[in-house]
Amino acid sequence: MGALFVRDLRLQLSGSGGGLVGVVFFLAVIATIPFGIGPDLRLLARIGPAILWIGALLSTLLTLDRLFQADRDDGSLDLILTGPVPAPLAVLAKCAALWCASSLPLVVASPLLGLFLAMEPMALFATALTLLVGTPAIVLIGAVGAAVAASLPRGGVLVSVLVLPLALPVLIFGVAATYGAVNDPAPFRSPFLILCALTLLYGVIGPFAAAAALKLSSD
């Protein structure tokens, strides 16, 4: 499982897996939105957490279509599914590698990019924390969609269609928790704990569902 994680992480960072595409897209979105909204710093600060979360969600969707497609094209997916590592754990290792390559840099860069949106220090910290907790859930949900579309020649659009409705609760509670940390009347703990629960839930369901979809498509 560790060897599979290292292999996929190297592929993602080398560019062949497409993990760095999401990072570039995230940087482009956050850098260009202030020019479109204008010099209203209060408006940028108010919608800044939502912009960072939407950018992270969309950039993650860009990297999902290559999660299993490249392995299926070269035949290594069949070896992974029939190897000594159980299929759900193999899916979990691939998801962890994708998250480290594509989502973890977004979490690290979010406080710096939040300065472009005139966000307060508390909002910067809360956004980074919620992204750290919530982005694994998006990757795990996306693994199911990527597994369903792995046998299709052009399944990138299908992955986005399947994953986006399921990822909306993660987006909602992530943004709600960030606003709760900034605004005193709004709660932070409740939406943040729900966000953690969603990540744990998808961490259990996602690998098994993706492994079942891959086995069905291979049959």
N, C-alpha and C positions, 0 to 999 in steps of 0.2 A: 504493500500500500504506500509506503514511503517512497519506494522507487518510482511508482506511478505518479506520485505527486511531484517529485523532482523532474521527471520527464516532461510532464505537462507544463510545469512552470517554466522550464527552459524553452519549450515550444512557444508559449505565450509571450515571453519576453523577447524571443528572437524575431517576432513579427509574423511568423507563419501561422500562428494560432489566432491572430487578430486581437489579442488582449490590449495592445497599445492603441488600437484605433479608438476604443471607447475613451481612453484618457485624453487623446487629442480632441475628440468631439466635445468632451466635458469642458476643457479649457476654452475652446472656441465659443461655446454657448455662453459661458459665464462672462467672457471678455467682451462679447458683442451686445449683450442685453442692455448694459448701461447706456450705450450709444443710442439704442432704440427707444428707451424710456425717457431719457433726457436728464437734466441736472437736478431733478427733484430728489434730494438725498433722503428725505423722510419717506417718500414712496419706495425708494430702493431698499431702505432699511426694513420697511414693513413687509415687503414681499421677498426679501433676500433669502430667508430659509426655504420658502417654497420653490424659488428658482434653483437653489442648490440641489434640492431633493429631486425636482423634475429633471434637471440635467443629469444627475446620477442615475435615475431610472432609465432615461433614454439611452445614455451611454452604455449601460449594462445590457440593454436589449440589442445593441449593435454587435456585441461580442458573443451572443448566445448561439447564433446559427453555426458557428464553427466548433462548438463544444464536442460534438460527436461526429460531425460530417467528415472532417479530415481523417479521423481514424477509420471510418467506414470506407472511405475512398481507397485507402492503402491496405485495407484488410486487417489492420491491427485491432479493430474493435472486436472481431470474433475471438481473437486470442485473449483479449482482456476479459471478455464475458465468460470464456471457458477456462480461464487461468485459475491459479490457487486462491486468488482473492475473491471473496463473494461479490457478486455483481453490485449490490447496494453500496458496499464499501468502496468498490472501484469508482462508482459514480460520485460518492462523497469525496474521494481523493481528487477527482478531476474538478469538481466544483470548488474545492478548497484552493487548488492551483489557479483556477480562473479568478477567484475572488482576490487572491494575493496579487495577481498580475494586473487586474483591471479595476477592482473596486477599492483596494487598500490605498493605492496612490490618490484616489479621489478623496478619501477620508483625510489623508495627510495634507492634501492641497486645499481642502475646503476652508480652513481658517484664513489662509492667505488670500484666496479668491473672494472670501466674504468681505475683505477690505474694499474691493472694487464696488461692492454693493452697500457700503457705508453701514455695515452691521455693527452692533454693539459687541463688546468682548464676551458678555454672557451668551449672546445669541451665537457667536462664533463657536464657543465651547459646546453649547447644547447641540448645534447642528452637527459638529464633528462626532459627538457622542452618539447621537441618534443614527447617523450614517454608519458608524462602526457597528452598531447593533442591528440595524435594519437591512443593510445591503446584502448580508449573507442570505436573508430570506428571499430577496429578489433573485439571486443566483440559483438558489435551490428550487424556486418555482420555475425559473427559466430552464432548468435541467429537464423538467418534465416535458415542456414544450419542445425543447431541442431534441429530446429522444423521440417524440412523436413525429417530428419533421425530418429526422435523420435519414430516412429512406427516400425522401423526396429530392429531386434534383435542385429545386429552388425553393427551399423551405424557410428562407429568412423572414419573409412577410408573414407566413403562417405562425412562426414562433412568436412574433410580436403580437399577433391577433390573439393567440392563446394565452400569453403570459400577462399582457397588460391588464385585463379585467381582474385577474387573481392578485396582481401586485398593487392594485389600488388601495386595499386596506393598509398595506405597509406604508404607502405614501401618506395616507390620511393621518395615521397615528404618529408617524415620524414628524410631520409638520406640526401636528397638534402638540406634541411633546416639546418641540422647540419653542413654539409660541408660549407654552405654559411656563417655560423657564424665564422668559423675558417679561411677560405680563403677570403681575401679581394675582389678579382675580382668577386667571386660568390655571388649572392644575398641571403639574409636570409629571408627578409620579404615576398617575393612573394610565395615561396614554403611553408612557415609557415602558411600564410593566406589560401592557398589552403588546407593544412592539417586541419586547423580549419573548413573550409567549408565542407570538407568530413565528419568530425565528426558530424557536425550539420545536414548534409544531411542524413547520416545513422541513426542519432538519431531520425529523423522523419519517415523515410521509414522502418527501421529495425523492430521496435516493431509491426507496422501494418502488415508487410509481415510475420513475425514470428507468430503472432496471427492468421492470415488467414490460414497459413500452419498447425498449430495445430488444428484448427477447422475442416479443411478438413480431416486430418488424423484421428481425433476422430469420424467423421461421417462414 
